[in-house]
């Protein structure tokens, strides 16, 4: 899923070089791990909703290093993904 998300994340951030790829992949991998291991969300690599949530959350993490609070729109989307995933 990270390989699908990386070009989308780079486009969202306006990054055209590969210089930050390792850092961006680490962010994507960390978020994916948090979502699956901590939140219990089963990510579907075929789901555009899951892919775009991962991209949007990674863009927020990259752009807001000093702000630990998830924005409300991301909280709302995560909540909906968890509910649609069975609510566990």
N, C-alpha and C positions, 0 to 999 in steps of 0.2 A: 504494500500500500504506500510505503514511503517513496518508492520510485515513481508512482503515479502522482503523488502529492508534490514532489520537489519542483517540477516545472511550473505547476500552478502557483505554488508559494513564491517562487522567484518572479513570476509574472506579476503577482499581486504586490510584491515589494519593489518591483522595477529593477531587479537585479538581472544583468545580462551575462555576467561572467561566471566562471566556476569557482572563483576564489573562496566563496563562503559556503560551498556545497557541504563540506564536512560538518560545519556548525549547524546548518539548516537541517541536515539529516539527523543530527543528534537531537535537535529540538523535536522533530517529527517523531523519532523513535521514542523519546522520553514521554511525549504526550500520548502516543499510542499505548505505551506500557502503563501509564497512569489510568487511561480509560479502561483497559482490559483488566489489569491486576487490582486496581483500587476501586474503580467505579463499577466493575463487573459488566461492562458493555462489551458485547460480542460484535466486533467490527467486521463488517462484510465488505470485502474488497470490490464487490460489484455494485455497492450502494453509493450513488452520487451524494446522497445526504451525509453519509459517514465520511466520505472523502472530503467534501467541502467543509464539514465541521472541523476535521483535522487540519485542513489548510487555514481556515479562519482563526482557529485557536493558536496555531503555530505563528501566524502573522501577528496576532496580539502579543504572544510571548516574546517574539523577536523585537517588536517595536516598543514594548513597555516593560523593560527589564526591572524597573524599580517599583512597579505597581503589582502587588501580590493578589489583588482582588480581581476575580474574573468579572468582566462586564456583564451586565444584566442580559443582553441579547444572547451571549454565549451560554449563560446559566440556563436560560429558557430553552435554548436548543438542546443542551445536554439533558435537561429534564425530559424533554419530549423524546429524545433518542432512548433514554433509559426506560421510559414508559412503553414505548413501542417495541422495546427489546424484551418485554415480559415483566418489567417492573421489579426485577430482583435487585 
